[in-house]
Amino acid sequence: MKSVKGYLGSDVRMDGSLETNDSIRIDATFVGNVSSSNSVVVGTLGRVMGEIQAPVIKVDGWVEGDLKAGKLVEVLGNARIKGNIYTPVGGLKMRFGGEFKGKFIMHFTK
């Protein structure tokens, strides 16, 4: 994975939609949908209320909304997720301590 290009710090609160072609790390409170052509990381201090869509999604914070990944969703030890996770077959990695409440839907890639 490339280095993170965008960053929203813990002192930030934003409402709206966020789209980027680069990777982004969110340690802020963000209300709205997030989309990246690369990767999205929700850090330990991050809180996202909305859908996240990217090839790779890593969560170590709090998310209320669906996660839609083209390759991988990684649920890290501090993660608290309330929503559905959509990945290709083999695209979920869960660490001890992470919590997920919702449906896990795998799809076959073409």
C-alpha positions as CSV (number, residue, x, y, z in Angstrom):
1,M,0.0,0.0,0.0
2,K,1.2,3.5,-0.8
3,S,1.8,6.0,1.9
4,V,-1.2,8.0,3.1
5,K,-1.6,11.2,1.1
6,G,-4.6,12.8,2.9
7,Y,-5.2,13.2,6.6
8,L,-8.1,14.5,8.8
9,G,-6.8,15.0,12.4
10,S,-8.7,14.3,15.6
11,D,-9.4,18.1,16.1
12,V,-11.6,18.1,12.9
13,R,-15.3,17.6,12.5
14,M,-16.7,17.5,9.0
15,D,-20.0,16.9,7.3
16,G,-20.4,16.1,3.6
17,S,-19.0,13.8,1.1
18,L,-15.3,13.1,0.6
19,E,-13.8,11.7,-2.7
20,T,-10.2,11.2,-3.4
21,N,-7.9,9.3,-5.9
22,D,-5.3,8.9,-3.2
23,S,-5.2,7.2,0.2
24,I,-6.7,8.9,3.2
25,R,-6.5,8.5,7.0
26,I,-9.4,9.7,9.1
27,D,-8.8,10.4,12.8
28,A,-11.5,13.0,12.8
29,T,-15.3,12.9,13.2
30,F,-16.7,12.7,9.7
31,V,-20.5,12.6,8.9
32,G,-21.0,11.5,5.3
33,N,-19.8,9.2,2.6
34,V,-16.1,8.5,1.9
35,S,-14.8,7.2,-1.4
36,S,-11.2,6.5,-2.4
37,S,-9.6,5.0,-5.5
38,N,-6.8,3.7,-3.2
39,S,-7.4,3.1,0.5
40,V,-9.2,4.5,3.5
41,V,-7.9,4.1,7.1
42,V,-10.1,5.0,10.0
43,G,-7.6,5.5,12.9
44,T,-8.2,4.8,16.6
45,L,-9.6,8.3,17.2
46,G,-11.7,8.3,14.0
47,R,-15.5,8.3,13.9
48,V,-17.3,7.9,10.6
49,M,-21.0,8.0,10.2
50,G,-21.6,7.1,6.5
51,E,-20.6,4.6,3.8
52,I,-16.9,4.0,3.0
53,Q,-16.0,2.7,-0.4
54,A,-12.4,1.9,-1.5
55,P,-10.3,-1.0,-2.7
56,V,-8.7,-1.3,0.8
57,I,-10.4,-0.2,4.0
58,K,-8.8,-0.5,7.4
59,V,-10.7,0.4,10.6
60,D,-9.3,0.8,14.0
61,G,-11.9,3.4,15.1
62,W,-15.7,3.7,15.1
63,V,-17.8,3.4,11.9
64,E,-21.6,3.4,11.6
65,G,-22.3,2.6,7.9
66,D,-21.5,0.1,5.2
67,L,-18.0,-0.7,4.1
68,K,-17.6,-1.6,0.4
69,A,-14.1,-2.8,-0.5
70,G,-12.8,-4.0,-3.9
71,K,-10.0,-6.0,-2.3
72,L,-9.9,-6.0,1.5
73,V,-11.5,-4.8,4.7
74,E,-9.3,-5.1,7.8
75,V,-11.0,-4.8,11.2
76,L,-8.3,-3.9,13.7
77,G,-8.3,-4.4,17.4
78,N,-10.0,-1.2,18.5
79,A,-12.6,-1.2,15.7
80,R,-16.3,-0.8,16.4
81,I,-18.3,-1.2,13.2
82,K,-22.1,-1.1,12.9
83,G,-23.0,-1.8,9.3
84,N,-22.6,-4.3,6.5
85,I,-19.3,-5.3,5.0
86,Y,-19.0,-6.1,1.3
87,T,-15.8,-7.7,0.0
88,P,-14.6,-10.2,-2.6
89,V,-14.1,-13.7,-1.4
90,G,-11.2,-13.8,1.0
91,G,-11.3,-10.0,1.5
92,L,-12.0,-9.8,5.3
93,K,-9.2,-9.7,7.9
94,M,-10.2,-9.4,11.5
95,R,-8.0,-8.8,14.5
96,F,-8.7,-9.9,18.0
97,G,-10.7,-7.3,19.9
98,G,-12.4,-5.7,16.9
99,E,-16.2,-5.6,16.9
100,F,-18.5,-5.9,13.9
101,K,-22.3,-5.8,14.0
102,G,-24.0,-6.3,10.6
103,K,-24.0,-8.6,7.6
104,F,-20.9,-9.8,5.9
105,I,-21.5,-10.2,2.1
106,M,-18.8,-11.8,-0.1
107,H,-19.0,-11.5,-3.9
108,F,-17.0,-13.3,-6.6
109,T,-14.8,-11.1,-8.7
110,K,-15.1,-11.4,-12.5
